[in-house]
Amino acid sequence: MSLIERYRLRVERQRARLRFMRKSRQLRRVANRTGNIGKDDILLFSVLRNERIRLPYFLEYYRKLGINHFLMVDNGSDDGSREYLSEQPDVSLWTTSHGYKQARFGVDWLNALQFRYGCDHWNLVVDVDEFLVYPFCDSRPLRALTDWLDASNVRSFGAMLLDMYPKGPINAVEYREGQDPFEIAEYFDAGNYVISHNPKYRNLWIQGGVRARVFFPNAPKKAPALNKIPLVKWNRRYVYISSTHMLLPRGLNLVYDESGGEKTSGCLLHAKFLHTLSDKTEEELKRRQHYGNSREYRAYKEQLEDSPVLWCKWSEKYINWRQLEILGLMSKGNWV
C-alpha cells in the first residue's frame, strides 16, 4: 500500500471518530449500569427498534454464552422494548429518535459507546436477530474463545451471516416470545455463496444464500453482504466503517488466512425469516432508514405478497457447529 493510500485511510478513520463523537450527543441515557462492568467482562453492543418479542430469548442466549453486560441503543421503539430493557440488571440502555440512516445505520452510536466503555474488553456487536456460534460453542463458553484469541495475539474474529428459514411459508408458524427461533427457522442454504476480496480494506465480501436466491435472483450482486467481524478486542483507535463488515485499522479485517489455510471463524445464525418479517418490512419501508433506499425491504415486500417458501431440495437442516465446519461455512482452524 502506498503512503498516499495509508494517509487516506488514516484520514477516513479520523473522520469516523469525529463523526461518532458528534453523533454521541444524540443518545439519551435511560439506564446506565456500566459501573458494574468488571475489568475482564465480555460486552455486547446492539441497536434495535421494536424488537420486544425477540428480546427475552436474545438475552438468555447470550447470557448463557458468556456475555457479562449488554449496552443497547433503542431507536425510538414504541412496542415496550425500551421499558423491558431498562428493567434488566445487566443492561445499560440509551435511546434516540434521530435517524438510523444518518448515524450510518447505527454504526456511529455504537462506535461512540465502544469508545467510551468497550476499550480493553472483548466486544461483540450483533443485531437482536443474530446468534453467534463458534467452534466448540456447545461445550466451551465464549470466555474460552476470547482467552484463546488473547493467547494467540488475535484481536478480531470473523463470522459469516447464515440466513435461517422454515420449511413452509414464513407466516405459517407464529413465533412466540421467549421461543428459540431456530425451532421454526431450521434450514439454511449450504453452498451458493460467492466470495470476493476488497483490496482497500483487505476484508472478504461474501454474498449469496437464500436472500440472493429468492429475493435478488436477477441481481445477486445487490444481495446483502454476509461477511461480519462481530467480535473484537476493542481499542480507542478502532472504528467500524460499514456495519460490522469492516473496520479500521484495516489489519483487523484479516480474519482469514492469506496463505491458503484457515483461521478460526464462526457463523451468525440469522433469525430474520419468521412471521414477524411482514410487519417489520412494512414499518421499515415507511421509515426509509436502511441501506440503498431500503432496497432489501422492497425486495422482501415484492416476494412476501406471494407467501414464498424459501426451502428447496438443496436446503440443509441445522444440527450444530460441526455440521457448519464440514460444509466449509466456518472453521476451528488450529483451536483444539
Phi and psi in degrees as GROMACS dihedral restraints (atoms count N, CA, C in turn):
[ dihedral_restraints ]
;  ai    aj    ak    al  type     phi  dphi    fc
    3     4     5     6     1   -73.6    20    10
    4     5     6     7     1   164.5    20    10
    6     7     8     9     1   -62.6    20    10
    7     8     9    10     1   -36.0    20    10
    9    10    11    12     1   -64.5    20    10
   10    11    12    13     1   -42.8    20    10
   12    13    14    15     1   -65.3    20    10
   13    14    15    16     1   -40.1    20    10
   15    16    17    18     1   -62.0    20    10
   16    17    18    19     1   -41.9    20    10
   18    19    20    21     1   -63.4    20    10
   19    20    21    22     1   -42.2    20    10
   21    22    23    24     1   -63.2    20    10
   22    23    24    25     1   -40.3    20    10
   24    25    26    27     1   -67.6    20    10
   25    26    27    28     1   -36.4    20    10
   27    28    29    30     1   -65.1    20    10
   28    29    30    31     1   -41.6    20    10
   30    31    32    33     1   -64.8    20    10
   31    32    33    34     1   -41.2    20    10
   33    34    35    36     1   -60.7    20    10
   34    35    36    37     1   -41.1    20    10
   36    37    38    39     1   -66.4    20    10
   37    38    39    40     1   -40.6    20    10
   39    40    41    42     1   -66.3    20    10
   40    41    42    43     1   -37.5    20    10
   42    43    44    45     1   -65.4    20    10
   43    44    45    46     1   -39.5    20    10
   45    46    47    48     1   -63.5    20    10
   46    47    48    49     1   -38.4    20    10
   48    49    50    51     1   -66.8    20    10
   49    50    51    52     1   -43.7    20    10
   51    52    53    54     1   -62.3    20    10
   52    53    54    55     1   -37.3    20    10
   54    55    56    57     1   -66.1    20    10
   55    56    57    58     1   -47.3    20    10
   57    58    59    60     1   -70.1    20    10
   58    59    60    61     1   -28.7    20    10
   60    61    62    63     1   -64.8    20    10
   61    62    63    64     1   -38.9    20    10
   63    64    65    66     1   -69.8    20    10
   64    65    66    67     1   -43.1    20    10
   66    67    68    69     1   -71.2    20    10
   67    68    69    70     1   -20.4    20    10
   69    70    71    72     1   -62.2    20    10
   70    71    72    73     1   -21.2    20    10
   72    73    74    75     1   -69.9    20    10
   73    74    75    76     1   -14.2    20    10
   75    76    77    78     1   -80.1    20    10
   76    77    78    79     1   -13.1    20    10
   78    79    80    81     1   -88.2    20    10
   79    80    81    82     1   130.6    20    10
   81    82    83    84     1  -112.3    20    10
   82    83    84    85     1   127.2    20    10
   84    85    86    87     1   -70.3    20    10
   85    86    87    88     1   131.2    20    10
   87    88    89    90     1  -106.1    20    10
   88    89    90    91     1   -47.6    20    10
   90    91    92    93     1  -147.8    20    10
   91    92    93    94     1   110.3    20    10
   93    94    95    96     1  -108.7    20    10
   94    95    96    97     1   102.9    20    10
   96    97    98    99     1  -112.3    20    10
   97    98    99   100     1    22.7    20    10
   99   100   101   102     1   -65.0    20    10
  100   101   102   103     1   -17.0    20    10
  102   103   104   105     1   -64.6    20    10
  103   104   105   106     1   -17.2    20    10
  105   106   107   108     1   -86.9    20    10
  106   107   108   109     1    -5.4    20    10
  108   109   110   111     1   -69.9    20    10
  109   110   111   112     1   125.0    20    10
  111   112   113   114     1   -83.6    20    10
  112   113   114   115     1   166.1    20    10
  114   115   116   117     1   -58.0    20    10
  115   116   117   118     1   -39.3    20    10
  117   118   119   120     1  -107.7    20    10
  118   119   120   121     1    15.8    20    10
  120   121   122   123     1   -65.6    20    10
  121   122   123   124     1   146.1    20    10
  123   124   125   126     1   -95.2    20    10
  124   125   126   127     1   129.2    20    10
  126   127   128   129     1  -111.8    20    10
  127   128   129   130     1   147.6    20    10
  129   130   131   132     1  -119.1    20    10
  130   131   132   133     1   134.0    20    10
  132   133   134   135     1  -119.7    20    10
  133   134   135   136     1   137.9    20    10
  135   136   137   138     1  -158.1    20    10
  136   137   138   139     1   149.4    20    10
  138   139   140   141     1  -111.6    20    10
  139   140   141   142     1   139.1    20    10
  141   142   143   144     1  -146.2    20    10
  142   143   144   145     1   163.6    20    10
  144   145   146   147     1  -151.1    20    10
  145   146   147   148     1   123.0    20    10
  147   148   149   150     1    51.6    20    10
  148   149   150   151     1    60.2    20    10
  150   151   152   153     1  -124.5    20    10
  151   152   153   154     1    29.5    20    10
  153   154   155   156     1   -54.5    20    10
  154   155   156   157     1   -41.1    20    10
  156   157   158   159     1   -65.6    20    10
  157   158   159   160     1   -26.6    20    10
  159   160   161   162     1   -87.9    20    10
  160   161   162   163     1   -23.1    20    10
  162   163   164   165     1   -62.8    20    10
  163   164   165   166     1   -42.5    20    10
  165   166   167   168     1   -57.1    20    10
  166   167   168   169     1   -46.1    20    10
  168   169   170   171     1   -70.7    20    10
  169   170   171   172     1   -39.1    20    10
  171   172   173   174     1   -56.2    20    10
  172   173   174   175     1   -50.4    20    10
  174   175   176   177     1   -64.7    20    10
  175   176   177   178     1   -42.5    20    10
  177   178   179   180     1   -61.3    20    10
  178   179   180   181     1   -44.9    20    10
  180   181   182   183     1   -58.9    20    10
  181   182   183   184     1   -49.3    20    10
  183   184   185   186     1   -78.1    20    10
  184   185   186   187     1   -26.5    20    10
  186   187   188   189     1   -62.5    20    10
  187   188   189   190     1   -45.7    20    10
  189   190   191   192     1   -64.5    20    10
  190   191   192   193     1   -33.4    20    10
  192   193   194   195     1   -70.4    20    10
  193   194   195   196     1   -30.0    20    10
  195   196   197   198     1   129.1    20    10
  196   197   198   199     1    12.1    20    10
  198   199   200   201     1   -71.9    20    10
  199   200   201   202     1   132.5    20    10
  201   202   203   204     1   -95.1    20    10
  202   203   204   205     1   -28.4    20    10
  204   205   206   207     1  -153.0    20    10
  205   206   207   208     1   140.6    20    10
  207   208   209   210     1  -109.5    20    10
  208   209   210   211     1   130.5    20    10
  210   211   212   213     1  -117.7    20    10
  211   212   213   214     1   109.5    20    10
  213   214   215   216     1  -120.3    20    10
  214   215   216   217     1   145.5    20    10
  216   217   218   219     1  -116.6    20    10
  217   218   219   220     1   120.2    20    10
  219   220   221   222     1   -96.1    20    10
  220   221   222   223     1   120.7    20    10
  222   223   224   225     1   -98.4    20    10
  223   224   225   226     1    69.3    20    10
  225   226   227   228     1    74.1    20    10
  226   227   228   229     1    36.2    20    10
  228   229   230   231     1   -65.1    20    10
  229   230   231   232     1   147.4    20    10
  231   232   233   234     1  -130.2    20    10
  232   233   234   235     1    21.4    20    10
  234   235   236   237     1  -111.9    20    10
  235   236   237   238     1    10.1    20    10
  237   238   239   240     1    97.0    20    10
  238   239   240   241     1     0.2    20    10
  240   241   242   243     1   -59.1    20    10
  241   242   243   244     1   -46.5    20    10
  243   244   245   246     1   -62.7    20    10
  244   245   246   247     1   -44.4    20    10
  246   247   248   249     1   -65.2    20    10
  247   248   249   250     1   -40.6    20    10
  249   250   251   252     1   -64.2    20    10
  250   251   252   253     1   -48.3    20    10
  252   253   254   255     1   -65.7    20    10
  253   254   255   256     1   -34.9    20    10
  255   256   257   258     1   -64.1    20    10
  256   257   258   259     1   -19.2    20    10
  258   259   260   261     1   -92.2    20    10
  259   260   261   262     1    -6.9    20    10
  261   262   263   264     1   -82.5    20    10
  262   263   264   265     1   127.4    20    10
  264   265   266   267     1   -68.5    20    10
  265   266   267   268     1   -18.3    20    10
  267   268   269   270     1  -109.6    20    10
  268   269   270   271     1    20.9    20    10
  270   271   272   273     1  -118.6    20    10
  271   272   273   274     1   130.7    20    10
  273   274   275   276     1  -106.3    20    10
  274   275   276   277     1   133.4    20    10
  276   277   278   279     1  -130.2    20    10
  277   278   279   280     1   136.4    20    10
  279   280   281   282     1  -123.6    20    10
  280   281   282   283     1   157.0    20    10
  282   283   284   285     1  -132.9    20    10
  283   284   285   286     1   153.9    20    10
  285   286   287   288     1  -155.5    20    10
  286   287   288   289     1   145.7    20    10
  288   289   290   291     1  -105.4    20    10
  289   290   291   292     1     3.9    20    10
  291   292   293   294     1   -72.0    20    10
  292   293   294   295     1   166.5    20    10
  294   295   296   297     1   -67.5    20    10
  295   296   297   298     1   128.5    20    10
  297   298   299   300     1   -63.3    20    10
  298   299   300   301     1   -42.2    20    10
  300   301   302   303     1   -64.9    20    10
  301   302   303   304     1   -41.1    20    10
  303   304   305   306     1   -71.0    20    10
  304   305   306   307     1   -18.1    20    10
  306   307   308   309     1   -95.7    20    10
  307   308   309   310     1    27.8    20    10
  309   310   311   312     1    53.3    20    10
  310   311   312   313     1    49.9    20    10
  312   313   314   315     1    58.2    20    10
  313   314   315   316     1    41.4    20    10
  315   316   317   318     1    86.5    20    10
  316   317   318   319     1   -10.3    20    10
  318   319   320   321     1   -60.6    20    10
  319   320   321   322     1   -41.3    20    10
  321   322   323   324     1   -62.3    20    10
  322   323   324   325     1   -41.5    20    10
  324   325   326   327     1   -64.0    20    10
  325   326   327   328     1   -44.0    20    10
  327   328   329   330     1   -72.7    20    10
  328   329   330   331     1   -37.7    20    10
  330   331   332   333     1   -57.0    20    10
  331   332   333   334     1   -40.0    20    10
  333   334   335   336     1   -64.6    20    10
  334   335   336   337     1   -43.4    20    10
  336   337   338   339     1   -70.4    20    10
  337   338   339   340     1   -36.8    20    10
  339   340   341   342     1   -67.5    20    10
  340   341   342   343     1   -38.1    20    10
  342   343   344   345     1   -60.2    20    10
  343   344   345   346     1   -40.3    20    10
  345   346   347   348     1   -83.7    20    10
  346   347   348   349     1   -38.1    20    10
  348   349   350   351     1  -118.8    20    10
  349   350   351   352     1   -15.6    20    10
  351   352   353   354     1   -97.2    20    10
  352   353   354   355     1    -7.2    20    10
  354   355   356   357     1   -62.7    20    10
  355   356   357   358     1   136.9    20    10
  357   358   359   360     1    68.5    20    10
  358   359   360   361     1    11.5    20    10
  360   361   362   363     1  -113.6    20    10
  361   362   363   364     1   153.6    20    10
  363   364   365   366     1   -74.9    20    10
  364   365   366   367     1   123.4    20    10
  366   367   368   369     1  -109.9    20    10
  367   368   369   370     1   127.9    20    10
  369   370   371   372     1  -108.4    20    10
  370   371   372   373     1   121.5    20    10
  372   373   374   375     1  -113.8    20    10
  373   374   375   376     1   114.5    20    10
  375   376   377   378     1  -143.7    20    10
  376   377   378   379     1   159.0    20    10
  378   379   380   381     1   -82.6    20    10
  379   380   381   382     1   164.4    20    10
  381   382   383   384     1   -76.0    20    10
  382   383   384   385     1    -1.1    20    10
  384   385   386   387     1  -110.0    20    10
  385   386   387   388     1    17.6    20    10
  387   388   389   390     1  -117.2    20    10
  388   389   390   391     1   131.1    20    10
  390   391   392   393     1  -129.3    20    10
  391   392   393   394     1   114.6    20    10
  393   394   395   396     1   -74.2    20    10
  394   395   396   397     1   130.0    20    10
  396   397   398   399     1  -122.7    20    10
  397   398   399   400     1   145.0    20    10
  399   400   401   402     1  -145.6    20    10
  400   401   402   403     1   168.0    20    10
  402   403   404   405     1   -55.2    20    10
  403   404   405   406     1   131.6    20    10
  405   406   407   408     1    67.7    20    10
  406   407   408   409     1    19.6    20    10
  408   409   410   411     1   -66.0    20    10
  409   410   411   412     1   -17.0    20    10
  411   412   413   414     1   -79.6    20    10
  412   413   414   415     1   -10.4    20    10
  414   415   416   417     1  -135.0    20    10
  415   416   417   418     1   -12.0    20    10
  417   418   419   420     1  -126.4    20    10
  418   419   420   421     1   132.8    20    10
  420   421   422   423     1   -71.6    20    10
  421   422   423   424     1   167.4    20    10
  423   424   425   426     1   -57.7    20    10
  424   425   426   427     1   -31.5    20    10
  426   427   428   429     1   -58.9    20    10
  427   428   429   430     1   -36.1    20    10
  429   430   431   432     1   -63.5    20    10
  430   431   432   433     1   -40.1    20    10
  432   433   434   435     1   -66.5    20    10
  433   434   435   436     1   -48.1    20    10
  435   436   437   438     1   -67.0    20    10
  436   437   438   439     1   -34.0    20    10
  438   439   440   441     1   -63.6    20    10
  439   440   441   442     1   -41.0    20    10
  441   442   443   444     1   -67.5    20    10
  442   443   444   445     1   -40.6    20    10
  444   445   446   447     1   -62.0    20    10
  445   446   447   448     1   -41.4    20    10
  447   448   449   450     1   -60.2    20    10
  448   449   450   451     1   -46.7    20    10
  450   451   452   453     1   -64.9    20    10
  451   452   453   454     1   -27.7    20    10
  453   454   455   456     1   -90.7    20    10
  454   455   456   457     1     2.0    20    10
  456   457   458   459     1    59.2    20    10
  457   458   459   460     1    39.4    20    10
  459   460   461   462     1  -108.4    20    10
  460   461   462   463     1   131.5    20    10
  462   463   464   465     1  -111.9    20    10
  463   464   465   466     1    -0.5    20    10
  465   466   467   468     1  -146.8    20    10
  466   467   468   469     1   149.4    20    10
  468   469   470   471     1  -135.1    20    10
  469   470   471   472     1   124.9    20    10
  471   472   473   474     1   -92.7    20    10
  472   473   474   475     1   153.2    20    10
  474   475   476   477     1  -151.9    20    10
  475   476   477   478     1   132.1    20    10
  477   478   479   480     1   -84.5    20    10
  478   479   480   481     1   136.7    20    10
  480   481   482   483     1   -75.8    20    10
  481   482   483   484     1   122.8    20    10
  483   484   485   486     1  -116.2    20    10
  484   485   486   487     1   107.9    20    10
  486   487   488   489     1   -71.0    20    10
  487   488   489   490     1   126.2    20    10
  489   490   491   492     1  -106.9    20    10
  490   491   492   493     1   148.3    20    10
  492   493   494   495     1  -153.3    20    10
  493   494   495   496     1   159.2    20    10
  495   496   497   498     1   -79.3    20    10
  496   497   498   499     1   171.1    20    10
  498   499   500   501     1   -78.5    20    10
  499   500   501   502     1   -33.2    20    10
  501   502   503   504     1   -99.2    20    10
  502   503   504   505     1  -165.9    20    10
  504   505   506   507     1   -57.8    20    10
  505   506   507   508     1   148.2    20    10
  507   508   509   510     1   -58.6    20    10
  508   509   510   511     1   -36.8    20    10
  510   511   512   513     1   -89.3    20    10
  511   512   513   514     1     4.7    20    10
  513   514   515   516     1   -71.1    20    10
  514   515   516   517     1   -33.9    20    10
  516   517   518   519     1  -120.6    20    10
  517   518   519   520     1   128.8    20    10
  519   520   521   522     1   -84.6    20    10
  520   521   522   523     1   129.0    20    10
  522   523   524   525     1   -77.1    20    10
  523   524   525   526     1   131.8    20    10
  525   526   527   528     1  -100.9    20    10
  526   527   528   529     1   145.1    20    10
  528   529   530   531     1   -55.7    20    10
  529   530   531   532     1   132.2    20    10
  531   532   533   534     1    86.6    20    10
  532   533   534   535     1    -7.2    20    10
  534   535   536   537     1   -78.6    20    10
  535   536   537   538     1   145.7    20    10
  537   538   539   540     1   -66.6    20    10
  538   539   540   541     1   115.8    20    10
  540   541   542   543     1   -63.8    20    10
  541   542   543   544     1   -20.0    20    10
  543   544   545   546     1   -87.3    20    10
  544   545   546   547     1     5.2    20    10
  546   547   548   549     1   -73.5    20    10
  547   548   549   550     1   -23.9    20    10
  549   550   551   552     1  -102.1    20    10
  550   551   552   553     1   -54.1    20    10
  552   553   554   555     1   -89.3    20    10
  553   554   555   556     1    83.6    20    10
  555   556   557   558     1   -98.5    20    10
  556   557   558   559     1    -9.6    20    10
  558   559   560   561     1  -115.1    20    10
  559   560   561   562     1   159.7    20    10
  561   562   563   564     1  -153.0    20    10
  562   563   564   565     1   162.7    20    10
  564   565   566   567     1   -84.4    20    10
  565   566   567   568     1   130.4    20    10
  567   568   569   570     1   -92.2    20    10
  568   569   570   571     1   -26.0    20    10
  570   571   572   573     1  -140.3    20    10
  571   572   573   574     1    -6.0    20    10
  573   574   575   576     1   -92.1    20    10
  574   575   576   577     1    68.1    20    10
  576   577   578   579     1  -123.0    20    10
  577   578   579   580     1   145.9    20    10
  579   580   581   582     1  -121.0    20    10
  580   581   582   583     1   132.0    20    10
  582   583   584   585     1  -119.4    20    10
  583   584   585   586     1   131.9    20    10
  585   586   587   588     1  -131.0    20    10
  586   587   588   589     1   168.4    20    10
  588   589   590   591     1  -112.7    20    10
  589   590   591   592     1   131.4    20    10
  591   592   593   594     1   -95.7    20    10
  592   593   594   595     1   103.3    20    10
  594   595   596   597     1   -66.4    20    10
  595   596   597   598     1   -27.5    20    10
  597   598   599   600     1   -66.8    20    10
  598   599   600   601     1   -48.5    20    10
  600   601   602   603     1  -101.9    20    10
  601   602   603   604     1    -8.4    20    10
  603   604   605   606     1    67.4    20    10
  604   605   606   607     1    19.3    20    10
  606   607   608   609     1   -96.1    20    10
  607   608   609   610     1   160.7    20    10
  609   610   611   612     1   -85.5    20    10
  610   611   612   613     1   150.1    20    10
  612   613   614   615     1  -121.3    20    10
  613   614   615   616     1   116.0    20    10
  615   616   617   618     1  -115.1    20    10
  616   617   618   619     1   132.2    20    10
  618   619   620   621     1  -137.6    20    10
  619   620   621   622     1   162.7    20    10
  621   622   623   624     1   130.1    20    10
  622   623   624   625     1  -150.5    20    10
  624   625   626   627     1    72.0    20    10
  625   626   627   628     1  -164.6    20    10
  627   628   629   630     1   -64.8    20    10
  628   629   630   631     1   -32.1    20    10
  630   631   632   633     1   -68.7    20    10
  631   632   633   634     1   -37.8    20    10
  633   634   635   636     1   -70.6    20    10
  634   635   636   637     1   -39.6    20    10
  636   637   638   639     1   -68.1    20    10
  637   638   639   640     1   -40.7    20    10
  639   640   641   642     1  -102.4    20    10
  640   641   642   643     1   -42.8    20    10
  642   643   644   645     1   -97.1    20    10
  643   644   645   646     1   -19.5    20    10
  645   646   647   648     1  -132.5    20    10
  646   647   648   649     1    49.0    20    10
  648   649   650   651     1   -65.1    20    10
  649   650   651   652     1   -28.6    20    10
  651   652   653   654     1   -99.0    20    10
  652   653   654   655     1    -4.5    20    10
  654   655   656   657     1  -146.2    20    10
  655   656   657   658     1    63.2    20    10
  657   658   659   660     1   -60.2    20    10
  658   659   660   661     1   -24.7    20    10
  660   661   662   663     1   -72.6    20    10
  661   662   663   664     1   -12.5    20    10
  663   664   665   666     1   -93.7    20    10
  664   665   666   667     1    -1.6    20    10
  666   667   668   669     1   -67.0    20    10
  667   668   669   670     1   152.9    20    10
  669   670   671   672     1   -59.4    20    10
  670   671   672   673     1   148.9    20    10
  672   673   674   675     1   -73.8    20    10
  673   674   675   676     1   142.3    20    10
  675   676   677   678     1  -111.8    20    10
  676   677   678   679     1    -3.7    20    10
  678   679   680   681     1   -81.0    20    10
  679   680   681   682     1   131.6    20    10
  681   682   683   684     1  -137.9    20    10
  682   683   684   685     1   150.1    20    10
  684   685   686   687     1  -127.5    20    10
  685   686   687   688     1    78.1    20    10
  687   688   689   690     1   -84.1    20    10
  688   689   690   691     1   -17.3    20    10
  690   691   692   693     1  -119.4    20    10
  691   692   693   694     1   117.0    20    10
  693   694   695   696     1  -140.5    20    10
  694   695   696   697     1   136.7    20    10
  696   697   698   699     1   -79.9    20    10
  697   698   699   700     1   102.9    20    10
  699   700   701   702     1   -76.2    20    10
  700   701   702   703     1   148.7    20    10
  702   703   704   705     1  -139.0    20    10
  703   704   705   706     1   150.2    20    10
  705   706   707   708     1   -60.5    20    10
  706   707   708   709     1   -19.6    20    10
  708   709   710   711     1   -82.1    20    10
  709   710   711   712     1   -10.0    20    10
  711   712   713   714     1   -89.3    20    10
  712   713   714   715     1   148.9    20    10
  714   715   716   717     1  -146.9    20    10
  715   716   717   718     1   140.7    20    10
  717   718   719   720     1   -78.3    20    10
  718   719   720   721     1   138.7    20    10
  720   721   722   723     1  -100.7    20    10
  721   722   723   724     1   -43.7    20    10
  723   724   725   726     1  -139.2    20    10
  724   725   726   727     1   102.0    20    10
  726   727   728   729     1    47.4    20    10
  727   728   729   730     1  -138.4    20    10
  729   730   731   732     1  -103.3    20    10
  730   731   732   733     1    21.3    20    10
  732   733   734   735     1   -72.9    20    10
  733   734   735   736     1   -32.7    20    10
  735   736   737   738     1  -161.1    20    10
  736   737   738   739     1   156.2    20    10
  738   739   740   741     1  -131.1    20    10
  739   740   741   742     1   168.8    20    10
  741   742   743   744     1  -127.7    20    10
  742   743   744   745     1   140.6    20    10
  744   745   746   747     1   -61.0    20    10
  745   746   747   748     1   150.0    20    10
  747   748   749   750     1   -71.8    20    10
  748   749   750   751     1   -14.1    20    10
  750   751   752   753     1   -60.7    20    10
  751   752   753   754     1   -24.2    20    10
  753   754   755   756     1   -68.1    20    10
  754   755   756   757     1   -18.1    20    10
  756   757   758   759     1   -82.8    20    10
  757   758   759   760     1    -5.3    20    10
  759   760   761   762     1   -84.3    20    10
  760   761   762   763     1    68.2    20    10
  762   763   764   765     1   -95.7    20    10
  763   764   765   766     1    16.9    20    10
  765   766   767   768     1  -130.6    20    10
  766   767   768   769     1   162.2    20    10
  768   769   770   771     1   -91.7    20    10
  769   770   771   772     1   116.1    20    10
  771   772   773   774     1   -70.7    20    10
  772   773   774   775     1   -17.2    20    10
  774   775   776   777     1   -88.6    20    10
  775   776   777   778     1     0.0    20    10
  777   778   779   780     1   105.3    20    10
  778   779   780   781     1    -5.2    20    10
  780   781   782   783     1   -85.7    20    10
  781   782   783   784     1  -158.4    20    10
  783   784   785   786     1  -131.6    20    10
  784   785   786   787     1   131.8    20    10
  786   787   788   789     1   -91.9    20    10
  787   788   789   790     1   155.8    20    10
  789   790   791   792     1   -61.3    20    10
  790   791   792   793     1   133.8    20    10
  792   793   794   795     1  -150.2    20    10
  793   794   795   796     1   170.0    20    10
  795   796   797   798     1  -131.7    20    10
  796   797   798   799     1  -165.6    20    10
  798   799   800   801     1  -134.7    20    10
  799   800   801   802     1   152.0    20    10
  801   802   803   804     1  -108.2    20    10
  802   803   804   805     1   106.1    20    10
  804   805   806   807     1   -69.0    20    10
  805   806   807   808     1   124.6    20    10
  807   808   809   810     1  -106.5    20    10
  808   809   810   811     1   112.1    20    10
  810   811   812   813     1   -98.0    20    10
  811   812   813   814     1    47.7    20    10
  813   814   815   816     1   -78.4    20    10
  814   815   816   817     1   -35.3    20    10
  816   817   818   819     1   -90.1    20    10
  817   818   819   820     1    70.3    20    10
  819   820   821   822     1  -118.2    20    10
  820   821   822   823     1   178.7    20    10
  822   823   824   825     1   -64.4    20    10
  823   824   825   826     1   -18.4    20    10
  825   826   827   828     1   -71.5    20    10
  826   827   828   829     1   -12.6    20    10
  828   829   830   831     1   -63.6    20    10
  829   830   831   832     1   -35.5    20    10
  831   832   833   834     1   -61.3    20    10
  832   833   834   835     1   -49.4    20    10
  834   835   836   837     1   -65.5    20    10
  835   836   837   838     1   -38.8    20    10
  837   838   839   840     1   -64.0    20    10
  838   839   840   841     1   -39.7    20    10
  840   841   842   843     1   -62.7    20    10
  841   842   843   844     1   -46.3    20    10
  843   844   845   846     1   -60.3    20    10
  844   845   846   847     1   -43.4    20    10
  846   847   848   849     1   -63.5    20    10
  847   848   849   850     1   -46.6    20    10
  849   850   851   852     1   -72.1    20    10
  850   851   852   853     1   -28.3    20    10
  852   853   854   855     1   -68.5    20    10
  853   854   855   856     1   -33.4    20    10
  855   856   857   858     1   -71.2    20    10
  856   857   858   859     1   -38.1    20    10
  858   859   860   861     1   -76.1    20    10
  859   860   861   862     1   -34.1    20    10
  861   862   863   864     1    55.0    20    10
  862   863   864   865     1    47.9    20    10
  864   865   866   867     1  -112.9    20    10
  865   866   867   868     1    11.0    20    10
  867   868   869   870     1  -108.8    20    10
  868   869   870   871     1   167.5    20    10
  870   871   872   873     1   -59.5    20    10
  871   872   873   874     1   144.2    20    10
  873   874   875   876     1    62.5    20    10
  874   875   876   877     1    41.9    20    10
  876   877   878   879     1    56.8    20    10
  877   878   879   880     1    37.8    20    10
  879   880   881   882     1    57.7    20    10
  880   881   882   883     1    36.5    20    10
  882   883   884   885     1   -64.0    20    10
  883   884   885   886     1   -30.8    20    10
  885   886   887   888     1   -62.5    20    10
  886   887   888   889     1   -44.5    20    10
  888   889   890   891     1   -73.3    20    10
  889   890   891   892     1   -28.8    20    10
  891   892   893   894     1   -65.3    20    10
  892   893   894   895     1   -37.5    20    10
  894   895   896   897     1   -66.7    20    10
  895   896   897   898     1   -38.5    20    10
  897   898   899   900     1   -61.3    20    10
  898   899   900   901     1   -45.9    20    10
  900   901   902   903     1   -60.6    20    10
  901   902   903   904     1   -42.9    20    10
  903   904   905   906     1   -60.7    20    10
  904   905   906   907     1   -39.9    20    10
  906   907   908   909     1   -83.6    20    10
  907   908   909   910     1   -35.4    20    10
  909   910   911   912     1   -65.7    20    10
  910   911   912   913     1   -24.0    20    10
  912   913   914   915     1   -62.0    20    10
  913   914   915   916     1   -22.4    20    10
  915   916   917   918     1  -101.9    20    10
  916   917   918   919     1    11.7    20    10
  918   919   920   921     1    48.4    20    10
  919   920   921   922     1    62.6    20    10
  921   922   923   924     1   -68.7    20    10
  922   923   924   925     1   150.7    20    10
  924   925   926   927     1  -103.1    20    10
  925   926   927   928     1   116.7    20    10
  927   928   929   930     1   -80.4    20    10
  928   929   930   931     1   -22.6    20    10
  930   931   932   933     1   -66.2    20    10
  931   932   933   934     1   144.2    20    10
  933   934   935   936     1  -141.7    20    10
  934   935   936   937     1   176.8    20    10
  936   937   938   939     1   -68.0    20    10
  937   938   939   940     1   -14.0    20    10
  939   940   941   942     1   -97.2    20    10
  940   941   942   943     1     0.5    20    10
  942   943   944   945     1   -66.3    20    10
  943   944   945   946     1   145.4    20    10
  945   946   947   948     1  -109.1    20    10
  946   947   948   949     1   138.5    20    10
  948   949   950   951     1   -86.1    20    10
  949   950   951   952     1   128.8    20    10
  951   952   953   954     1   -68.7    20    10
  952   953   954   955     1   133.1    20    10
  954   955   956   957     1  -113.8    20    10
  955   956   957   958     1   -61.9    20    10
  957   958   959   960     1  -167.1    20    10
  958   959   960   961     1  -177.7    20    10
  960   961   962   963     1   -64.9    20    10
  961   962   963   964     1   -31.1    20    10
  963   964   965   966     1   -63.4    20    10
  964   965   966   967     1   -37.2    20    10
  966   967   968   969     1   -60.4    20    10
  967   968   969   970     1   -43.0    20    10
  969   970   971   972     1   -65.7    20    10
  970   971   972   973     1   -34.3    20    10
  972   973   974   975     1   -68.8    20    10
  973   974   975   976     1   -42.5    20    10
  975   976   977   978     1   -59.4    20    10
  976   977   978   979     1   -37.2    20    10
  978   979   980   981     1   -79.5    20    10
  979   980   981   982     1    -4.7    20    10
  981   982   983   984     1    80.7    20    10
  982   983   984   985     1    18.3    20    10
  984   985   986   987     1   -91.6    20    10
  985   986   987   988     1   -13.8    20    10
  987   988   989   990     1  -155.5    20    10
  988   989   990   991     1   172.9    20    10
  990   991   992   993     1  -148.9    20    10
  991   992   993   994     1   142.8    20    10
  993   994   995   996     1   -85.9    20    10
  994   995   996   997     1    -6.9    20    10
  996   997   998   999     1    53.0    20    10
  997   998   999  1000     1  -128.3    20    10
  999  1000  1001  1002     1  -104.6    20    10
 1000  1001  1002  1003     1    18.9    20    10
 1002  1003  1004  1005     1   -86.3    20    10
 1003  1004  1005  1006     1   119.4    20    10
